[in-house]
Amino acid sequence: MDGGLCQRCHEQLGRIVHHRIHLTSETIDNPDICYGFQNLEYVCLDCHNVEHGFKHEIPGVRYEFSPDGDPVPTPPVKN
């Protein structure tokens, strides 16, 4: 058991369930890609950001996904 550590770096706690094969309009209807355990990994925020090319997390900025499965920033959430 990994104790909840990131499955990539094994240094930080995992935070995000990441799809190894990204969800896109072509893959969204494939249950093996969407829900299959073999396509999911538990990663920390840093490893997930590296995977998607993000440099760092911007406080207050959230993302949704485009039809192609790319993350798109949404307006900041106001408290």
N, C-alpha and C positions, 0 to 999 in steps of 0.2 A: 504494500500500500504506500502511496506517496504522501499521505497526510494532508492532502489538499494543495500540494505545491504545484506550480506551473509544470506542465508536461514537457515544456521545451527547455527552460533554463534551470529548473529544479532548485531555484534560489528564492523566489518570491511566492506568496500565496496566489493560487489561481483566482481569477475574477470573472473570466469570460469563457463561455462555451463557444469555441470557434469551429466553423465548418472548414475542413481541409480543402474540399472542393467547394468553392464559393457558390452561394445561392445567386442564381441569375434567372432571367425569364425563361431560359431553356432548361434549367435544372430544378426549378421550384416545385414542379409536379412529380419529381422522382423521390419516392419515400426513402430510398436507400441513401440519397444525398442529403435530404432534409432531416431525416430522423435516425439514420443508421449510425449505430454506435461507432463503427469503424471510420466514419467520416467526421466524428466530433473529437475535439481535444479541449482540455481545460487549461487555459493559459492566463498569465498575468497581463496586466494592462500594457506594460512595456513591450513584451513579446508580440502582443496583438497589434500594437501601434507600428512596430517594425514590419510586421507582415503586410500591413496596409499602407506603409509609407508615411505614417504620421510621425512627426518629431516629438510631440508631447501632447498631453491632454490640456485643453483650454477650459478653465473653470467656467461653468454656466453654459457651455456649448454642448448641445446634444446632436445626435445624428439619426437620420432615417436612411432608408435605402432606396436608390433609384431603381427603375425597372431592370437595369442591368446588374443589380446587386452591389453597386458602388455606394459607399457611405457619402451622404450629403448633409452638411450642417443645417440644422433647423434654428429658428430664432431662440435666443437665450430664454430660459425659464425664469420667470419673475417670482420671487417668494412673497 
